[in-house]
């Protein structure tokens, strides 16, 4: 369930914010503009991951087994939720302008200008994203409920937006300014 939902949401992100430029040396071939030095979220330390409640051993350094050009991705799982960190050269403004973005809200994340938002595709409200700029790419941190958590009749254990803000606060010292 998590994999399928992430696939749909990442595809939406990639299609919406990815830019292509025409390669002038090879006629008819498009090449994607790729930032040179995006931050690699898989370098986040295990102790920080433990402190947000995810298991570093569940690290997934790509997106469902596929490398996404122009993106650095790393995710980890816990018993009822997961955290995924995406880094891209898309701007915060591009995320804000996406037609499927809703509930865009500024949040306090130390000295960063950060915002949370949700996707209109998430009808169960089991996901929340937090986005901010860094010197090595725009960072998007996603918190989502595992599939079994979404099926609970008594609601989720914690709101995904509260969870993503807590995770971002813990991980932020390890992300470049």
C-alpha positions, -999 to +999 in steps of 0.1 A: +000+000+000+028+024+010+047+016-021+018+022-045+008+055-028+044+067-028+047+058-065+016+079-074+028+108-053+064+107-065+053+105-101+031+135-096+060+154-080+084+144-108+061+153-136+051+186-121+085+199-111+110+182-134+123+204-161+137+191-194+160+209-218+168+201-254+203+186-260+217+207-288+245+181-296+222+151-303+193+162-324+159+150-310+171+138-276+159+156-244+181+157-214+171+165-179+188+192-160+204+175-130+218+195-100+254+187-094+255+184-056+221+174-041+223+164-004+221+126+000+195+119+027+208+083+032+238+100+050+215+109+079+229+093+111+214+062+126+210+079+160+188+106+145+167+080+127+163+060+159+152+092+177+123+097+153+112+061+157+123+046+124+146+016+119+178+025+101+180-011+088+148-005+067+167+021+046+155+023+010+179+045-009+158+048-040+122+049-050+107+014-051+140+000-065+143+028-091+167+057-091+149+090-100+170+113-121+173+147-105+162+134-071+180+120-040+156+098-021+159+078+011+132+063+033+128+043+065+100+025+082+086+021+117+059-001+130+030+021+119+045+049+098+074+057+075+095+087+068+109+095+033+133+123+026+134+136-010+160+162-022+156+180-056+164+211-075+128+221-077+119+252-056+095+255-027+075+278-049+071+251-075+057+227-049+033+255-037+021+260-073+013+224-079-024+220-086-027+189-064-012+207-033-035+216-005-033+229+031+001+247+025+010+261+059+041+278+073+056+259+103+084+268+128+115+248+120+143+268+137+158+293+113+143+277+082+113+289+062+094+256+061+059+246+051+037+216+054+012+205+028-009+177+017-018+162-016-054+162-029-048+126-041-045+115-004-082+111+004-074+092+037-051+121+049-025+095+058+004+116+044+019+150+051+049+167+034+072+193+048+094+213+024+122+239+027+152+251+008+187+241+017+221+250+001+221+215-015+186+213-029+150+216-018+143+191+010+109+174+011+102+152+041+072+129+040+055+112+069+029+086+061+009+060+078+015+023+069-015+006+052-027-012+083-027+021+102-049+036+076-074+008+081-078+013+119-113+022+128-103+045+157-080+068+136-043+071+133-020+072+163-006+107+154-015+132+127+010+129+099+017+167+098+026+166+135+048+135+128+066+151+099+073+183+118+087+163+147+109+143+123+121+174+105+130+191+137+151+161+147+167+156+112+173+193+104+207+197+122+221+171+098+208+188+066+230+215+050+219+251+056 
